[in-house]
Amino acid sequence: MEKIPSIHTSTLGIDFGTSNSAVSWAQDGGLARLLPLEGQELSMPTAVFYNAEERRTHFGRDALAQYLAGTEGRLMRSLKSLLGSPLLLEKTEVNHQQISYQDIIATFLAELRQRAARALGAAPTRVVMGRPVHFVDDDPERDALAQRSLHEAALAVGFEQVSFQLEPMAAALDHERRLARESLVLVVDLGGGTSDFTVVRLGPQRMAQADRSADVLATSGVHIGGTDFDQKLSLEQVMPLLGFRHQGPQQREVPSRVFFDLATWHLIQWQYQPRAISQAQALRVNYADVQLHARLMAVLEHRHGHHMAHEVEQAKIRCSQQDRSTAIDLSIVEAGLHAPLQTADLQGHLAALLARTVACARDCVQRAGLRDGELDAIYLTGGSSALRPFQRALQVEFAGVAMVEGDLFGGVASGLAYSGAGMGP
């Protein structure tokens, strides 16, 4: 393969997200620009599909399309959730080969670098990676391990200089470019796996400062994001159709672990293993309604788990964006089967998770020593920040504070590139 010349005077910013990823590039002193990753799309799902029929690897929307079309193979999503987890170094079989999840993450990062190289005409060697305030809550050792693993993956794919920036701070640096005066801003970054908050002082006179640590008044974060919302909606609306909370002949509920794993993106594939299928088959005696058990077995034997998770996510987005009821399409499991999702369901099922998330935002403002009246704005970034119930909860908690919606999928990547610009060759 022809070697691509390296770029030494610019910085790549990679927002490696739980659900979606984006890449931006900036020369020293220049404006950051998001790089196209799939056609003209400036972000792409963090998804890898190993095609067993053609022995090819697919990424992003292409990966999801291959899987949803029924192509034989393995779909990997929510890879970021494995950072800091013992599962990261475990190996799984892909096309008759054993490969670790760490290597799968490196494969995805290598693809991001290659696509950036195509857009730029050369392969960047300097990168700033985004990181949440906490990869892992309340465990500094595992949190440090998560960053170290991501650092090793970046080096393994050809980056020579690798640094990190907090994702909400990166979003703040992007937002700052649009400010005409100095402002105190609460940056809210809700992604697929984490919710992060930063109170920061921004302004046009501050952009030239290399060290911005004094401008950060407080940070906080909690390991709650879009995939947690999807899991909760799946458990409440979909899994009962497979037997979750179903009481069997002995008036005991069907054991619930299989349903929790089927509702969790990065655990779904484990339920396709022969042992897991055998254990699920043995649950039949716990069912009074055998049709529910038949649906569960259909999902496992035909590997419909990721498809169901995708339908839950899409229904959540429709219900939120349109602010009206919709349905989760489960016809792949059984003809005509669907699960209703009303706006009241969205609000009610997610209330506890949203309350914890908003409480984390409040904690950040309190740590900064500010009253609400001293905040100039709340800046939203990250795909999950578009969720209407979350925005309403935030508006109630911070009444009267202006809310600004930024580039939900590209703002962090742009800010990462700004963060790295000027750090020298």
Steps between C-alpha positions, in 0.01 A plus 500: 500500500631845409624690804316825564720799591455629857367835610717652774355849531139420581296317757226246462223497757320169546176481690481123549148467631296217643236537228653737242846627409626811323837632381619858460824657383666834568826661401676723753295818529240383250135407522413138565306315236311179537610230258250293301495139619224338296428679174421854615403394852716667766440237768448128491370232736770337709423160351708218352351209308708194415344353187526120519383451143761720330756512784492879487477759774237775480474820702239757602169512314628236263560267797146552629350456153686172450375365829141617460489352149562158655857451380676227696759646732572681829394854586694693765364819658544694825870413491587800718296348783762226527788738583604440860313168503658155545319403178729725295782246470273199467491343156202419287475293183470698179508315170671201663765719664537606863519879538494719811263792546808722541600398147148573371523853643838541329345377173235771522755772584717387207200541270436852634865590435489353150183692411655818638807435285280468189335833578829678574726332247741389772489307826509715816744389768374728779165440667298626793254240623190594693429342834205524739544649845475142626542191283407306813313655795666495844798288394811710417713192429263360236448851364875540447511153341227604253699804381818295481326238285372767261847657488655163410240442228576842346874431495440156350327647193781744415450816705828625642379775736187418700344727758161524668247771574178484698209479256294780662806729498551423132137595433561824690800587282284456190216710646745775598567579133142632474504723808528878476564559872629321807246253640459245776360188337383163626597255227274195488629205298263203485628216289420136461676387817573799724361836608770759563483856629747788517460854626748707305584864436509566125559802281677634192784646710570160655533293184868582452597361842678166470415393855128522572500310829430818701183556296351166603306566819365147551437166331273208577377192322286193536500175303151550355432556131288410203570128522370501859183671380464236229556219748231633734248542217578151372449346844173680558341480155660211309634236736157429662400365157777240542416415861664767716307519832275217377376279782512129428310199634662532845407872518866588468645741249710367215873553586584841362870502405442407134267799458747747651775370272274514192420862586872596524680557168845371592362189674256385233750288307571285807140376492562338162752255645386133508516492880282811533245362254490172692442688826219702341341181365499359853292798616193359323379335822487848659243624246124473530467662155720294267457751215714746695771236530474420128565869424805502727643195326430651157698810598797295621507231233459746211718770662239775499629672815690782330213558258260544792743737675523705180119521478480616863754774432321619187162504678652705783630755250164520319304536821732775623538695175134485401377528860231241437440129544652240271559123491806277525494268199560139606365332187839336445422288808135428423274629223300801617678526836573849629539680830334840548712792621304801619642835603388424857701175484808690387460749785408247767746222425794739473408724794742344752794497256432859396472610863847357573637669189355840586621460860851455361461828308384672818800357689733645236354850540520472878864392483569809290353713780242659271135591530277442198480873436875509446485250214479665157394186315467124494667357192373162377700251299493123448217318324311410819474865604230537232266279705197717579434359851862577591482856367177560692652365821804723452281807438305433820821462702665811353199724442577817310846395375529517121546163332709479183506187283834452331626258238376185673721257310796712388564763766720283720717386208553860387592606852749214526677625188512852647635355823793344314577788266814681603650219708802484273643251252 
